Amino acid sequence: MKKYIAESFGTFWLVLGGCGSAVLAAAFPDVGIGLLGVSLAFGLTVLTMAYAIGHISGCHLNPAVSVGLWASGRFSVHQLLPYIVAQVFGALVAGGVLFLIASGKVGFDVTAGFASNGYGAHSPGGYSLGAALVTEVVMIMMFLFVILGATDKRAPQGMAPIAIGLCLTLIHLISIPVTNTSVNPARSTGVALFVGDWAIAQLWLFWIAPIVGALIGAAAYRYIGSVEGEGHQA
């Protein structure tokens, strides 16, 4: 149970820190943190939580990551559903807290997006469904690959959170203009439910694409990361 609570806390922090920076600080008058700041905020949430709860739950914070770790042989299928439920719960609580904070400003309008992910008319850069699909699949594929490599027993010990956090930062730097960057079904759900309408209608993509990409990334690392002749599975 402590693992699931840790996952809820961690995902809460990821959504509040990442989406909160986008909603509250990205375009703040004169001193807004912009795309670079939001990207760094998402990376920092994972970096800080990896050190805080990595030894408790593994710090997945993401249903797609949990699925990818299961597919790579590093995570039990029996814990998969409880982890996903815990992650989505933490994301929803974070979305609620962020909504309470953001709505304290006169003129706040949740229909403006509330850091939701989207494609077409709801893509920050107007990118198509196809572009959004490819982006999400490739970004999470590389994220899983980095996670598996950085946490491999053969990798430098204690450095995994830094590599993973910087990888998520890079992912956001690339893909915020395309989809507002999901690569995380829980993160997408946590804010989409407060927007409703188009955010809910497009949410399917931000569940399917990250999970598919995670499975590809897991398969790629299982092949590349295996030690030939020893039957080693990373």
Secondary structure, 3 states (H helix, E strand, C coil): CHHHHHHHHHHHHHHHHHHHHHHHHCCCCCCCCHHHHHHHHHHHHHHHHHHHHHHHHCCCCCHHHHHHHHHCCCCCHHHHHHHHHHHHHHHHHHHHHHHHHHCCCCCCCHHHCCCCCCCHHHCCCCCCHHHHHHHHHHHHHHHHHHHHHHCCCCCCCCCHHHHHHHHHHHHHHHHHHHHCCCCCHHHHHHHHHHHCHHHHHCCCHHHHHHHHHHHHHHHHHHHHCCCCCCCCCC
